[in-house]
Amino acid sequence: MKQPESEFIFALTNTGTERALKREVEAMGLGWRLSYQRPGFVSFKPSSEGERFSLDALDFGVACARRLCLSLGKQTTRDEAERAIRQHPAWRDGPIHRVRLVDRRIEHAEGNPTARPRAGECVGTVVELGPEEFWVGLHLHGRFISPDPGGDGALVMPADSPSRAWLKLEEATRFFGLEFSARDLVVELGCAPGGVVLALLRRGVSVIGVDPANMADVVTSHAVTERAQGTSGRSWFYHCRKPAALASKRDLGAGVTWFMSDMNQSPTVVLKECARFCQMCPSIHSALITLKLTDLSQIAERAQWCDTLTQMGFKTIRIQQLGVHNREFALLARK
């Protein structure tokens, strides 16, 4: 069966990212033309007349878009919008995600399904932008596509988490479909006060944290005083109280599998440290980095970042702004 097509697609973004999204589309050479825009919602036309977007070819890897949908147009009520999805031949009793614009932010609406979509399943999305403005879209669920409505996990941080970094790790885990095991060992740069460390410890993953600043008590309760004291059988935390640039192979020991960073440094500096740590720890097979930008338009430099990671031996690279981010992006790289 021929895949459904449309003259339009729409993207859901973090509010304030719309301009960066258009800049990224330009930098990627996609040639899309702006059609319509509201806070957190941007629709595009193809690069030339007569071209159409296809449902099975929407994975463009646009970092500023939490969700890309094949547009089925606009309806004036939610019931009409959902009817348009249910009557579409590509939709076969899959989930329907409902989001709405509230205080200039795209948020979950009531009535969303709780089950995670299956790979290849057609998912409907209804975006409520106003009392009589309901946009309708479809996408196919797959790898590196968020299972959540609007690409936003709407996670609630636990009361004892020492920082919002907990949200960044948990949201990235959901969005990218990451899996960790007790055999993993993570080194995190810029770990204080311990939001990511806490999330990993509660997943049964041990962490070497590199940061001269103090850690929260909820994390230090899992601490070992020497790297060599870290053993299998329970998750542990070792605090390397040094700036990242001074950490050595001796501080890390053997067996590190993940490189993570939440440092307040430029992408250039963080990627340089990633390369150095990968040289010290050849067992590193994956990296999850929070890229912190001074201006969201820096996302146009993504090709340079990907080239740098490719030179380190990473083969799968994905950059994505998450719902919990401000001027930040999650970068996932796997060998």
ABEGO torsion letter per residue (X at the ends): XBBBBBABBBBBBBBGAAAAAAAAAAAAGAGBBBABBBBGBBBBBBABBGBBBBAABABAGBAABABBBBBAEBBABAAAAAAAAAABAABBGBBBBBBBBBGGBBBBBBGBBABBBBBGBBBBBBBBABAABBBBBBBBBBBGBBABBGGBAGBBBBAABABAAAAAAAAAAAAAGBBBBAABBBBBBGAOAGAAAAAAAAAGBBBBBBBABBBBAAAAAABBABAAABBBGBBBBBBBBBBAAABBAAAAEBGBABBBBABBBBAAAAAAAAAAAAAABAABABBBBBBBBABAAAAAAAAAAAAAAAAAGBABBBBBBBAABBBBBBBBBBX
